[in-house]
Amino acid sequence: MTENQDLYKKAAAEQAVEYVEDGMVLGLGSGTTVYWLLKRLGELVDQGLNIKGIPSSLRTEGWAKEFGIPLTDFSEVETLDLAIDGADEIDPAFQLTKGGGGSLVREKLVNAHAKQVIIIADQSKMVDRLGKFPLPVEVLQFAWQRTADKIEALGAKPVLRERDGEVFVSNNGNYILDCAFESIEDPRALHNQLKLLLGVVETGLFIDMTDKVILAGPDGAQVINKN
């Protein structure tokens, strides 16, 4: 990540904070852009802002605690007022690829139970068509090789994710296959095909979940509403 990208992520995150209101219950997304969101929210909590958050990953939970953001969970809350999250790719229809950090299932659950979803990112994440970033697919550990075969039959090259020389295990105890498609022509259809495969827990395609995108670049943060 370049220094400029870090500045852009910070700008997008701080713009998103403008949509946070006192008394809200927030969905706290995952990723490097969300780090800046949590840092700013923590400052506002110190100044008296009354909010609670549900984190979408253990990493986010750790950051939230570090910055003093009060947390809750779905045993106490049915609906979130607002979820703010990052993305690996965003297409013009606001369909997303997510899961580069490995938290796609929890992120999707959090976003699905929010009244509004705002995606924050640097401008490089906006693409004409999804597919350049390998699609994360969370799968059961058992028989993952056979699940990978089924995904490959759909035109992908699935690679079992590793980190520091070890197989990566998600917060949910599953494996992640990073699936390289040359291009994803129909994200909704591909998501549905993958979900029907035995062994697939969830895909990193977030379909029709995003209401607003905040992109930041050299000219500052730009708010884009869904058409």
Phi, psi and chi 1 to 4 in degrees:
 res  aa     phi    psi   chi1   chi2   chi3   chi4
   1 MET       -  132.5 -174.3 -170.5  -54.0      -
   2 THR   -80.9  162.6   66.8      -      -      -
   3 GLU   -61.4  -38.0 -176.6  178.5  -10.4      -
   4 ASN   -62.9  -42.1  -77.7  -14.9      -      -
   5 GLN   -59.4  -40.2  -85.2 -177.1  -56.1      -
   6 ASP   -62.0  -40.5 -137.8   20.6      -      -
   7 LEU   -65.6  -38.3  -69.5  173.0      -      -
   8 TYR   -66.1  -43.0  -58.4  156.9      -      -
   9 LYS   -60.3  -42.4  -69.0  171.7 -174.0  -74.3
  10 LYS   -62.6  -42.3 -175.2  173.2 -176.2  -73.9
  11 ALA   -64.7  -42.6      -      -      -      -
  12 ALA   -64.0  -41.9      -      -      -      -
  13 ALA   -64.5  -43.5      -      -      -      -
  14 GLU   -69.3  -30.0  -68.0 -176.1  -11.5      -
  15 GLN   -67.0  -38.7  179.7   69.0   44.6      -
  16 ALA   -64.3  -31.2      -      -      -      -
  17 VAL   -60.6  -24.3  170.8      -      -      -
  18 GLU   -61.8  -19.9  -61.5  -63.2  -40.5      -
  19 TYR   -93.2   -1.9  -65.8   90.5      -      -
  20 VAL   -86.6  129.2  175.5      -      -      -
  21 GLU  -117.1  154.9  -61.5  176.7    6.7      -
  22 ASP   -58.7  135.0 -163.0   66.5      -      -
  23 GLY    91.2   -3.5      -      -      -      -
  24 MET   -73.2  150.3  -83.3 -172.3  166.6      -
  25 VAL  -105.1  122.9 -179.8      -      -      -
  26 LEU  -110.2  145.6  -57.6  175.3      -      -
  27 GLY   -89.3  122.2      -      -      -      -
  28 LEU  -101.2  110.2  -54.4  175.6      -      -
  29 GLY   -71.2 -165.0      -      -      -      -
  30 SER  -128.5  158.5  -60.2      -      -      -
  31 GLY   113.1  173.6      -      -      -      -
  32 THR   -67.2  -32.7   51.7      -      -      -
  33 THR   -68.2  -37.2  -49.3      -      -      -
  34 VAL   -67.1  -26.7  170.2      -      -      -
  35 TYR   -53.8  -44.7  168.7   85.2      -      -
  36 TRP   -68.5  -34.2  -64.5  106.1      -      -
  37 LEU   -60.9  -48.7  170.3   75.5      -      -
  38 LEU   -65.6  -38.2  -61.8  175.5      -      -
  39 LYS   -60.2  -44.7 -168.3  171.3 -171.0  -62.4
  40 ARG   -69.7  -41.1  179.7   59.3 -178.0  146.7
  41 LEU   -61.3  -39.2  -74.5  175.1      -      -
  42 GLY   -60.4  -39.7      -      -      -      -
  43 GLU   -62.9  -41.0  -67.1  169.1   -3.5      -
  44 LEU   -70.7  -35.1  -66.4  174.1      -      -
  45 VAL   -62.4  -40.3  167.4      -      -      -
  46 ASP   -60.4  -29.0  -78.2  -16.0      -      -
  47 GLN   -90.0    1.4  -63.7  168.8   20.9      -
  48 GLY   115.1   -0.3      -      -      -      -
  49 LEU   -64.5  131.1  178.5   67.1      -      -
  50 ASN  -101.7  101.9  174.4   32.3      -      -
  51 ILE  -140.4  164.6   57.0  169.7      -      -
  52 LYS  -134.4  153.7  -70.9 -176.7  179.3  179.0
  53 GLY  -132.9  151.8      -      -      -      -
  54 ILE  -113.5  114.4  -65.3 -176.4      -      -
  55 PRO   -78.8  148.2   27.0  -31.2      -      -
  56 SER   -99.4    5.3   61.3      -      -      -
  57 SER  -159.1  162.2   68.3      -      -      -
  58 LEU   -65.6  -34.0  -63.6  178.8      -      -
  59 ARG   -64.0  -45.3 -171.1 -176.6 -171.1 -164.8
  60 THR   -62.7  -40.3  -63.4      -      -      -
  61 GLU   -59.2  -42.0 -179.4  179.8  -15.1      -
  62 GLY   -63.9  -43.3      -      -      -      -
  63 TRP   -63.2  -44.3  -76.2  -21.9      -      -
  64 ALA   -59.7  -42.7      -      -      -      -
  65 LYS   -65.8  -39.2  -70.6  177.2  177.9  177.0
  66 GLU   -60.3  -38.8  176.9 -174.8  -14.8      -
  67 PHE   -93.7    4.2  -64.2  129.2      -      -
  68 GLY    77.2   27.7      -      -      -      -
  69 ILE   -88.3  122.1  -60.7  169.2      -      -
  70 PRO   -63.1  139.7  -20.6   32.9      -      -
  71 LEU  -116.8  155.7  -62.2  179.1      -      -
  72 THR  -140.5 -169.9 -175.0      -      -      -
  73 ASP  -151.4  179.1   58.9   44.3      -      -
  74 PHE   -75.6   -4.8  -77.3  113.2      -      -
  75 SER   -75.9  -17.9   69.0      -      -      -
  76 GLU  -109.3  -19.2  -57.6  -69.7  -22.4      -
  77 VAL  -130.4  136.0  173.9      -      -      -
  78 GLU   -95.8  -40.9  -69.9 -175.1    8.9      -
  79 THR  -133.1  139.0  -55.0      -      -      -
  80 LEU   -94.9  143.6  -55.2  171.8      -      -
  81 ASP   -70.7  -36.0  -63.6  -62.9      -      -
  82 LEU  -159.5  137.8  171.7   65.5      -      -
  83 ALA  -117.7  136.3      -      -      -      -
  84 ILE  -123.9  125.5  -55.7  174.9      -      -
  85 ASP  -145.0  167.3 -155.0  -10.5      -      -
  86 GLY  -100.1 -173.4      -      -      -      -
  87 ALA  -156.7  156.5      -      -      -      -
  88 ASP   -92.6  -33.8  -63.8  -53.2      -      -
  89 GLU  -147.0  146.9  -74.8 -173.3  -29.0      -
  90 ILE  -134.3  126.0  -50.7  162.7      -      -
  91 ASP   -99.1  172.8   79.2    4.8      -      -
  92 PRO   -60.5  -22.1  -26.7   36.5      -      -
  93 ALA   -91.0    8.8      -      -      -      -
  94 PHE    66.8   23.5  -75.6   10.4      -      -
  95 GLN   -82.3  143.9  -46.7  -64.5   31.3      -
  96 LEU  -123.2  152.8  -45.7  175.7      -      -
  97 THR  -109.5  127.5  -62.4      -      -      -
  98 LYS  -138.0  166.1  -70.1  174.7   53.0   57.7
  99 GLY   115.2    6.0      -      -      -      -
 100 GLY   -60.2  -28.6      -      -      -      -
 101 GLY   -90.3   -9.4      -      -      -      -
 102 GLY    95.5   13.1      -      -      -      -
 103 SER  -114.6   27.2  -57.2      -      -      -
 104 LEU   -62.8  -35.9   59.9  101.8      -      -
 105 VAL   -67.8  -47.8  174.4      -      -      -
 106 ARG   -67.2  -37.7  -65.4 -169.2 -175.1 -165.8
 107 GLU   -60.5  -42.8  -71.7  171.4  -22.7      -
 108 LYS   -67.6  -39.3 -168.8  170.0  -77.5 -169.5
 109 LEU   -63.4  -42.9  -80.0  165.6      -      -
 110 VAL   -63.4  -48.0  165.8      -      -      -
 111 ASN   -65.8  -34.8  -68.0   -3.5      -      -
 112 ALA   -67.1  -22.1      -      -      -      -
 113 HIS  -106.2   20.1  -68.5   89.7      -      -
 114 ALA  -106.7  143.0      -      -      -      -
 115 LYS   -67.5  -30.5  -64.1  175.4 -175.5  175.7
 116 GLN  -144.5  141.4 -175.9  179.4   28.8      -
 117 VAL  -122.4  124.6  175.4      -      -      -
 118 ILE  -113.7  128.6  -62.7  176.4      -      -
 119 ILE  -103.6  129.7  -62.2  -61.6      -      -
 120 ILE  -115.8  137.3   52.1  177.7      -      -
 121 ALA  -164.6  163.2      -      -      -      -
 122 ASP   -81.6  160.9   69.9   86.5      -      -
 123 GLN   -63.1  -18.6   61.8 -176.7   12.8      -
 124 SER   -67.6  -17.3   69.7      -      -      -
 125 LYS   -81.3  -11.2  -58.4  -59.6  175.4   65.1
 126 MET   -84.5  123.2 -163.4   75.0 -176.6      -
 127 VAL  -129.5  159.6  -62.1      -      -      -
 128 ASP   -71.8  -33.6  -68.2  -29.7      -      -
 129 ARG  -151.7  139.2 -179.4  175.0  -67.8  160.2
 130 LEU   -67.9  153.2  -56.8 -179.7      -      -
 131 GLY   134.9  -23.3      -      -      -      -
 132 LYS   -65.6  -41.7 -176.0  176.4 -179.6 -179.3
 133 PHE   -80.1  126.0 -171.7   91.5      -      -
 134 PRO   -57.2  135.1  -25.1   34.8      -      -
 135 LEU   -77.2  119.0  173.6   65.1      -      -
 136 PRO   -74.2  133.4  -17.0   32.7      -      -
 137 VAL  -129.5  120.5  179.0      -      -      -
 138 GLU   -85.2  129.0 -172.6  157.7  -23.9      -
 139 VAL  -132.0  157.2  -60.3      -      -      -
 140 LEU   -63.6  146.9  -65.3  176.5      -      -
 141 GLN   -64.6  -40.3  -68.8 -167.5   32.0      -
 142 PHE   -64.8  125.6 -175.2   75.8      -      -
 143 ALA    60.9   29.6      -      -      -      -
 144 TRP   -60.3  -28.8   71.3  -95.2      -      -
 145 GLN   -62.9  -39.3  -60.2   92.2  -24.0      -
 146 ARG   -72.4  -34.7  -57.1  -69.0   72.9   81.2
 147 THR   -63.2  -40.7  -53.8      -      -      -
 148 ALA   -61.7  -38.3      -      -      -      -
 149 ASP   -59.9  -42.6  -68.6  -18.3      -      -
 150 LYS   -65.9  -38.3  -62.4  -67.1 -174.2 -177.8
 151 ILE   -67.9  -39.5  -65.2  173.8      -      -
 152 GLU   -61.1  -34.2 -172.5  170.1    7.9      -
 153 ALA   -65.3  -18.0      -      -      -      -
 154 LEU   -88.2    2.8  -64.8  178.2      -      -
 155 GLY   105.6   12.0      -      -      -      -
 156 ALA  -104.3  166.2      -      -      -      -
 157 LYS  -116.4   91.4  -65.8 -179.6  179.7  178.2
 158 PRO   -78.8  136.8   23.2  -25.1      -      -
 159 VAL  -126.3  128.4  174.9      -      -      -
 160 LEU   -67.9  125.7 -178.0   64.5      -      -
 161 ARG   -71.0  135.2 -176.9  177.2  -62.3 -175.7
 162 GLU  -126.0  155.7  -64.9 -174.4   -1.6      -
 163 ARG  -144.1  126.5 -174.9  166.8  -67.8  171.3
 164 ASP    55.6   38.9  -60.4  -35.5      -      -
 165 GLY    79.5    1.9      -      -      -      -
 166 GLU  -119.6  151.6  -58.7  -73.3  -21.1      -
 167 VAL   -62.2  130.5  175.8      -      -      -
 168 PHE   -74.6  133.3  176.3   83.4      -      -
 169 VAL  -117.6  128.0  177.5      -      -      -
 170 SER   -69.8  169.6   76.2      -      -      -
 171 ASN   -59.1  -18.4  -70.4  166.1      -      -
 172 ASN   -98.5    5.3  -48.5  -56.5      -      -
 173 GLY    81.7   18.5      -      -      -      -
 174 ASN  -110.4  169.3  -59.7  -48.0      -      -
 175 TYR   -91.9  162.8  -73.1  165.5      -      -
 176 ILE  -125.9  128.8  -69.6 -178.6      -      -
 177 LEU  -100.7  123.2  -61.8  172.8      -      -
 178 ASP   -91.2  112.5  -68.7  -53.5      -      -
 179 CYS  -107.9  110.5  -56.2      -      -      -
 180 ALA   -85.3  110.3      -      -      -      -
 181 PHE  -103.4  141.0  -69.5   87.0      -      -
 182 GLU   -60.9  -38.5  -71.5 -173.4    9.1      -
 183 SER  -162.4  144.2  178.9      -      -      -
 184 ILE  -105.4   99.6  -61.6  176.3      -      -
 185 GLU   -71.9  -38.9  -55.9  -71.6  -24.6      -
 186 ASP  -133.9   89.1 -171.3  -23.8      -      -
 187 PRO   -56.4  -40.0  -24.7   34.3      -      -
 188 ARG   -64.4  -45.7 -178.5 -178.5  -72.7  100.6
 189 ALA   -64.4  -41.3      -      -      -      -
 190 LEU   -65.2  -42.9  178.3   59.7      -      -
 191 HIS   -56.7  -46.4  168.1   75.2      -      -
 192 ASN   -64.2  -40.2  -69.3  -24.0      -      -
 193 GLN   -62.1  -44.8  -74.9  178.5  -61.2      -
 194 LEU   -66.8  -39.9  -70.7  166.5      -      -
 195 LYS   -65.0  -24.3  -75.2  -76.4  -76.8 -173.9
 196 LEU   -79.0  -11.6  -72.6  172.3      -      -
 197 LEU   -78.8  127.9  -62.0  179.0      -      -
 198 LEU   -62.5  128.4 -174.0   61.6      -      -
 199 GLY   105.2  -19.1      -      -      -      -
 200 VAL   -82.1  124.0  169.2      -      -      -
 201 VAL   -84.8  -49.8  176.6      -      -      -
 202 GLU  -164.3  156.8 -170.3   52.5   81.7      -
 203 THR  -106.8  160.9   85.3      -      -      -
 204 GLY   -86.3   13.2      -      -      -      -
 205 LEU   -90.0  117.5  -70.8  167.3      -      -
 206 PHE  -103.0  104.7  -78.4   51.1      -      -
 207 ILE  -101.3  125.4  -53.6  -61.4      -      -
 208 ASP    53.9   42.0  -63.3  -23.4      -      -
 209 MET  -113.4  -15.5  -59.2 -174.6   82.2      -
 210 THR   -99.5  131.0  -56.5      -      -      -
 211 ASP   -98.9  -30.6  -59.7  -67.1      -      -
 212 LYS  -150.6  142.0 -164.5 -176.4  -57.3  -72.8
 213 VAL  -121.4  134.0  170.9      -      -      -
 214 ILE  -115.2  112.8  -60.1  177.3      -      -
 215 LEU  -108.1  139.4  -69.2  178.6      -      -
 216 ALA  -123.9  144.0      -      -      -      -
 217 GLY  -153.4 -158.5      -      -      -      -
 218 PRO   -58.2  -27.7  -22.4   32.3      -      -
 219 ASP   -95.1   12.4  -61.7  -36.5      -      -
 220 GLY    99.9 -163.9      -      -      -      -
 221 ALA   -95.1  134.3      -      -      -      -
 222 GLN  -117.6  128.4  175.8 -171.4   11.8      -
 223 VAL   -94.5  123.6  179.2      -      -      -
 224 ILE  -119.0  120.0  -51.4  170.2      -      -
 225 ASN   -91.2  150.2  -67.2  -56.4      -      -
 226 LYS   -67.1  135.7 -169.7  169.7 -174.9  177.7
 227 ASN   -72.5      -  -67.0  -30.2      -      -
